[in-house]
Amino acid sequence: MVSYFIYYRVAPGREPFARQQTDRLQAALAVSMGARCRLLTKRAEPDLWMEVYEAVHDPAAFERALENAVRELQLEELLAPGSRRHVECFEG
């Protein structure tokens, strides 16, 4: 099984909408891919977020679904200037 950890900074003032869109993203991936999803924020840095997706059985399909959903929900537009979505993938 594979787990994904995706971290980025949210633009100031965009946190409520970013939370709503991220909730939609994770709900869709939980249903379509069966992944366990969580959203974390860094202690003392509330603009630094981490999406966690665990128990991914088909990484290629998950990555396609994730990319499509991020594009559809326009999540890149909610990032802080100069920030990007950093994706780390672990097996185990």
C-alpha positions as CSV (number, residue, x, y, z in Angstrom):
1,M,0.0,0.0,0.0
2,V,1.0,3.6,-0.6
3,S,0.5,6.8,1.3
4,Y,0.7,10.3,0.0
5,F,1.6,13.4,1.9
6,I,1.0,16.7,0.1
7,Y,2.0,20.0,1.7
8,Y,1.7,23.6,0.7
9,R,0.9,27.1,2.0
10,V,-2.6,28.6,1.7
11,A,-2.9,32.2,0.6
12,P,-3.8,34.6,3.4
13,G,-7.6,35.1,3.7
14,R,-8.3,32.0,1.6
15,E,-8.3,29.5,4.4
16,P,-12.1,29.1,4.7
17,F,-12.6,28.5,1.0
18,A,-9.5,26.3,0.8
19,R,-10.8,24.2,3.7
20,Q,-14.2,23.8,1.9
21,Q,-12.5,22.8,-1.4
22,T,-10.0,20.4,0.3
23,D,-12.9,18.7,2.1
24,R,-14.6,18.2,-1.3
25,L,-11.4,16.9,-2.7
26,Q,-10.9,14.4,0.1
27,A,-14.5,13.3,0.1
28,A,-14.3,12.5,-3.6
29,L,-11.1,10.6,-3.3
30,A,-12.3,8.6,-0.3
31,V,-15.3,7.5,-2.4
32,S,-13.7,7.0,-5.8
33,M,-10.3,5.6,-4.6
34,G,-11.1,4.1,-1.2
35,A,-8.3,6.2,0.4
36,R,-8.2,7.2,4.0
37,C,-7.9,11.0,4.0
38,R,-6.9,13.6,6.5
39,L,-6.0,17.3,6.5
40,L,-3.4,18.6,8.9
41,T,-2.1,22.1,9.7
42,K,1.3,22.8,11.1
43,R,1.4,23.9,14.7
44,A,2.2,27.6,15.0
45,E,2.0,27.9,11.1
46,P,-1.7,27.7,10.3
47,D,-1.2,28.5,6.7
48,L,1.0,25.3,6.2
49,W,-1.3,22.5,5.3
50,M,-0.8,18.8,4.7
51,E,-3.2,16.5,2.9
52,V,-2.7,12.8,3.9
53,Y,-4.0,9.9,1.8
54,E,-3.4,6.4,3.1
55,A,-4.2,2.9,2.0
56,V,-3.9,3.8,-1.7
57,H,-4.1,0.5,-3.6
58,D,-3.7,1.8,-7.2
59,P,-1.1,4.7,-7.2
60,A,-1.4,5.4,-10.9
61,A,-5.2,5.7,-10.8
62,F,-5.0,7.7,-7.6
63,E,-2.5,10.2,-9.1
64,R,-4.8,10.7,-12.1
65,A,-7.8,11.2,-9.9
66,L,-6.0,13.6,-7.6
67,E,-4.6,15.7,-10.5
68,N,-8.1,15.9,-12.2
69,A,-9.8,16.9,-8.9
70,V,-7.2,19.5,-8.0
71,R,-7.6,21.0,-11.4
72,E,-11.5,20.9,-11.3
73,L,-11.6,22.4,-7.8
74,Q,-8.9,25.1,-8.8
75,L,-6.9,24.4,-5.7
76,E,-3.7,25.8,-7.1
77,E,-5.4,29.2,-7.1
78,L,-5.7,29.0,-3.3
79,L,-2.0,28.7,-2.6
80,A,0.1,31.5,-1.2
81,P,2.3,33.4,-3.7
82,G,5.3,31.3,-4.6
83,S,3.9,28.1,-3.0
84,R,3.2,24.9,-4.8
85,R,1.8,21.5,-3.9
86,H,4.7,19.3,-2.8
87,V,3.9,15.6,-3.1
88,E,5.7,12.9,-1.1
89,C,4.8,9.2,-1.5
90,F,5.7,6.4,1.0
91,E,5.2,2.7,0.8
92,G,4.7,0.3,3.6
